[in-house]
Amino acid sequence: ICFPKTAWPPDFDKQKRIGSGYYFSIWRRQSDGNWKVELDIGVKTPPTNSLPPQSLRTPTQFARGNDRRGAGEGQNVLMNLERKFPTSTNVIEAFLKLITDDAQLNYDGYFPAVGRKEIRAFLAERRFTPKWEPIRAVVSSSNDFAYTYGKYVWKETTQPQSVVKTGYYVHVWRRDAKDRWNLAVEVSAAPLTG
């Protein structure tokens, strides 16, 4: 997984704006041993002159044997988990039960939220309800790491009137010692325009 910060050059578009953001890539080893990018997504952040202290870090890694259920079952579990995420109960508490302690949220237009405390504050301030529509799930051969991607629709209620946003997301999942899938990274990007 690659997750660096970048600043786009001044000639990024015709208006000569400088933009900044994060891009996120998942690499996969090919049968010939070479690595290739399998998935790539990016999000914009506020201007770089207002950067918060650096908080992104490499998530904790777990070493485990390949004694878990098959990847096919894991794919179905993750797809169903995303489709059935609660939208009528306390979304913040449901989301916090789903994530790892060192999870990272990366939403288009915002700086990343890292860890339970920052994520709770971020979600409480935005007050939104997500709906995920997964397109694909990929589970590692060790059955302890996976990613999903798809479309999202979220309704934000911080404005006087609700705002509905749509776009695409990538989730990175880790399976814990109790065999539960936990969300480690979410990247939600606005759709491309123009």
JOPE-V708146 format. One record per residue. N is the residue number from 1. RES is the residue in one letter. SS is DSSP state (2 for helix, 1 for strand, 0 for the rest). PSI is psi in whole degrees, -180 to 180 (999 if undefined). D_FIRST is the distance of its C-alpha to the first C-alpha in whole Angstrom. Layout:
# JOPE-V708146
n=N res=RES ss=SS psi=PSI d_first=D_FIRST
n=N res=RES ss=SS psi=PSI d_first=D_FIRST
This chain:
# JOPE-V708146
n=1 res=I ss=0 psi=135 d_first=0
n=2 res=C ss=1 psi=131 d_first=4
n=3 res=F ss=0 psi=56 d_first=7
n=4 res=P ss=0 psi=163 d_first=10
n=5 res=K ss=1 psi=144 d_first=13
n=6 res=T ss=1 psi=155 d_first=16
n=7 res=A ss=1 psi=129 d_first=19
n=8 res=W ss=0 psi=147 d_first=21
n=9 res=P ss=0 psi=160 d_first=24
n=10 res=P ss=0 psi=-26 d_first=27
n=11 res=D ss=0 psi=26 d_first=28
n=12 res=F ss=0 psi=-38 d_first=25
n=13 res=D ss=0 psi=-180 d_first=28
n=14 res=K ss=0 psi=-22 d_first=32
n=15 res=Q ss=0 psi=3 d_first=32
n=16 res=K ss=0 psi=34 d_first=31
n=17 res=R ss=0 psi=153 d_first=29
n=18 res=I ss=0 psi=129 d_first=26
n=19 res=G ss=0 psi=163 d_first=23
n=20 res=S ss=1 psi=160 d_first=20
n=21 res=G ss=1 psi=-172 d_first=16
n=22 res=Y ss=1 psi=143 d_first=13
n=23 res=Y ss=1 psi=155 d_first=10
n=24 res=F ss=1 psi=126 d_first=7
n=25 res=S ss=1 psi=142 d_first=6
n=26 res=I ss=1 psi=126 d_first=5
n=27 res=W ss=1 psi=149 d_first=6
n=28 res=R ss=1 psi=137 d_first=9
n=29 res=R ss=1 psi=132 d_first=12
n=30 res=Q ss=0 psi=168 d_first=15
n=31 res=S ss=0 psi=-24 d_first=19
n=32 res=D ss=0 psi=3 d_first=20
n=33 res=G ss=0 psi=-13 d_first=17
n=34 res=N ss=0 psi=153 d_first=15
n=35 res=W ss=1 psi=139 d_first=12
n=36 res=K ss=1 psi=149 d_first=11
n=37 res=V ss=1 psi=126 d_first=10
n=38 res=E ss=1 psi=-32 d_first=10
n=39 res=L ss=1 psi=140 d_first=10
n=40 res=D ss=1 psi=133 d_first=10
n=41 res=I ss=1 psi=154 d_first=12
n=42 res=G ss=1 psi=159 d_first=13
n=43 res=V ss=1 psi=148 d_first=15
n=44 res=K ss=1 psi=151 d_first=18
n=45 res=T ss=1 psi=169 d_first=20
n=46 res=P ss=0 psi=169 d_first=23
n=47 res=P ss=0 psi=149 d_first=24
n=48 res=T ss=2 psi=-20 d_first=23
n=49 res=N ss=2 psi=-4 d_first=26
n=50 res=S ss=2 psi=26 d_first=26
n=51 res=L ss=0 psi=135 d_first=23
n=52 res=P ss=0 psi=171 d_first=22
n=53 res=P ss=0 psi=147 d_first=22
n=54 res=Q ss=0 psi=123 d_first=18
n=55 res=S ss=0 psi=-9 d_first=17
n=56 res=L ss=0 psi=142 d_first=13
n=57 res=R ss=0 psi=164 d_first=12
n=58 res=T ss=0 psi=126 d_first=9
n=59 res=P ss=0 psi=155 d_first=10
n=60 res=T ss=0 psi=138 d_first=13
n=61 res=Q ss=0 psi=145 d_first=12
n=62 res=F ss=0 psi=135 d_first=15
n=63 res=A ss=0 psi=129 d_first=17
n=64 res=R ss=0 psi=155 d_first=19
n=65 res=G ss=0 psi=169 d_first=21
n=66 res=N ss=0 psi=62 d_first=21
n=67 res=D ss=0 psi=20 d_first=23
n=68 res=R ss=0 psi=168 d_first=22
n=69 res=R ss=0 psi=164 d_first=23
n=70 res=G ss=0 psi=158 d_first=22
n=71 res=A ss=2 psi=-36 d_first=19
n=72 res=G ss=2 psi=-43 d_first=22
n=73 res=E ss=2 psi=-41 d_first=23
n=74 res=G ss=2 psi=-39 d_first=20
n=75 res=Q ss=2 psi=-46 d_first=19
n=76 res=N ss=2 psi=-42 d_first=23
n=77 res=V ss=2 psi=-47 d_first=22
n=78 res=L ss=2 psi=-43 d_first=19
n=79 res=M ss=2 psi=-44 d_first=21
n=80 res=N ss=2 psi=-40 d_first=24
n=81 res=L ss=2 psi=-44 d_first=23
n=82 res=E ss=2 psi=-42 d_first=21
n=83 res=R ss=2 psi=-34 d_first=24
n=84 res=K ss=0 psi=14 d_first=27
n=85 res=F ss=0 psi=133 d_first=25
n=86 res=P ss=0 psi=133 d_first=28
n=87 res=T ss=0 psi=-7 d_first=29
n=88 res=S ss=0 psi=-12 d_first=33
n=89 res=T ss=0 psi=-167 d_first=32
n=90 res=N ss=0 psi=102 d_first=31
n=91 res=V ss=2 psi=-39 d_first=27
n=92 res=I ss=2 psi=-50 d_first=26
n=93 res=E ss=2 psi=-39 d_first=27
n=94 res=A ss=2 psi=-41 d_first=26
n=95 res=F ss=2 psi=-43 d_first=22
n=96 res=L ss=2 psi=-29 d_first=23
n=97 res=K ss=2 psi=-21 d_first=23
n=98 res=L ss=2 psi=-23 d_first=20
n=99 res=I ss=1 psi=163 d_first=18
n=100 res=T ss=1 psi=164 d_first=17
n=101 res=D ss=1 psi=-30 d_first=18
n=102 res=D ss=1 psi=27 d_first=15
n=103 res=A ss=1 psi=158 d_first=14
n=104 res=Q ss=1 psi=129 d_first=13
n=105 res=L ss=1 psi=131 d_first=15
n=106 res=N ss=1 psi=97 d_first=14
n=107 res=Y ss=1 psi=141 d_first=17
n=108 res=D ss=0 psi=129 d_first=19
n=109 res=G ss=0 psi=-2 d_first=21
n=110 res=Y ss=0 psi=157 d_first=21
n=111 res=F ss=0 psi=155 d_first=19
n=112 res=P ss=0 psi=147 d_first=16
n=113 res=A ss=1 psi=126 d_first=18
n=114 res=V ss=1 psi=126 d_first=16
n=115 res=G ss=2 psi=160 d_first=18
n=116 res=R ss=2 psi=-43 d_first=21
n=117 res=K ss=2 psi=-49 d_first=23
n=118 res=E ss=2 psi=-39 d_first=22
n=119 res=I ss=2 psi=-42 d_first=21
n=120 res=R ss=2 psi=-47 d_first=24
n=121 res=A ss=2 psi=-42 d_first=26
n=122 res=F ss=2 psi=-48 d_first=24
n=123 res=L ss=2 psi=-38 d_first=25
n=124 res=A ss=2 psi=-38 d_first=28
n=125 res=E ss=2 psi=-37 d_first=29
n=126 res=R ss=2 psi=-29 d_first=27
n=127 res=R ss=0 psi=71 d_first=29
n=128 res=F ss=1 psi=159 d_first=27
n=129 res=T ss=1 psi=116 d_first=27
n=130 res=P ss=1 psi=150 d_first=24
n=131 res=K ss=1 psi=119 d_first=25
n=132 res=W ss=1 psi=139 d_first=22
n=133 res=E ss=1 psi=87 d_first=23
n=134 res=P ss=1 psi=142 d_first=20
n=135 res=I ss=1 psi=-40 d_first=20
n=136 res=R ss=1 psi=147 d_first=18
n=137 res=A ss=1 psi=137 d_first=16
n=138 res=V ss=1 psi=126 d_first=14
n=139 res=V ss=1 psi=138 d_first=14
n=140 res=S ss=0 psi=161 d_first=13
n=141 res=S ss=0 psi=-22 d_first=16
n=142 res=S ss=0 psi=-6 d_first=16
n=143 res=N ss=0 psi=25 d_first=17
n=144 res=D ss=0 psi=0 d_first=15
n=145 res=F ss=1 psi=140 d_first=11
n=146 res=A ss=1 psi=164 d_first=11
n=147 res=Y ss=1 psi=152 d_first=11
n=148 res=T ss=1 psi=157 d_first=14
n=149 res=Y ss=1 psi=159 d_first=15
n=150 res=G ss=1 psi=-159 d_first=18
n=151 res=K ss=1 psi=148 d_first=21
n=152 res=Y ss=1 psi=155 d_first=22
n=153 res=V ss=1 psi=124 d_first=25
n=154 res=W ss=1 psi=143 d_first=26
n=155 res=K ss=1 psi=117 d_first=29
n=156 res=E ss=1 psi=131 d_first=29
n=157 res=T ss=0 psi=27 d_first=33
n=158 res=T ss=0 psi=-19 d_first=33
n=159 res=Q ss=0 psi=165 d_first=35
n=160 res=P ss=0 psi=-35 d_first=38
n=161 res=Q ss=0 psi=145 d_first=37
n=162 res=S ss=0 psi=144 d_first=34
n=163 res=V ss=1 psi=131 d_first=32
n=164 res=V ss=1 psi=126 d_first=30
n=165 res=K ss=1 psi=147 d_first=26
n=166 res=T ss=1 psi=161 d_first=24
n=167 res=G ss=1 psi=-154 d_first=21
n=168 res=Y ss=1 psi=149 d_first=18
n=169 res=Y ss=1 psi=160 d_first=15
n=170 res=V ss=1 psi=134 d_first=12
n=171 res=H ss=1 psi=138 d_first=12
n=172 res=V ss=1 psi=129 d_first=9
n=173 res=W ss=1 psi=145 d_first=12
n=174 res=R ss=1 psi=139 d_first=13
n=175 res=R ss=1 psi=131 d_first=16
n=176 res=D ss=0 psi=-178 d_first=19
n=177 res=A ss=0 psi=-21 d_first=22
n=178 res=K ss=0 psi=11 d_first=24
n=179 res=D ss=0 psi=22 d_first=22
n=180 res=R ss=0 psi=143 d_first=21
n=181 res=W ss=1 psi=132 d_first=18
n=182 res=N ss=1 psi=139 d_first=17
n=183 res=L ss=1 psi=122 d_first=15
n=184 res=A ss=1 psi=-35 d_first=12
n=185 res=V ss=1 psi=136 d_first=10
n=186 res=E ss=1 psi=129 d_first=13
n=187 res=V ss=1 psi=120 d_first=12
n=188 res=S ss=1 psi=114 d_first=16
n=189 res=A ss=1 psi=147 d_first=17
n=190 res=A ss=1 psi=154 d_first=21
n=191 res=P ss=0 psi=151 d_first=22
n=192 res=L ss=0 psi=141 d_first=22
n=193 res=T ss=0 psi=165 d_first=26
n=194 res=G ss=0 psi=999 d_first=29
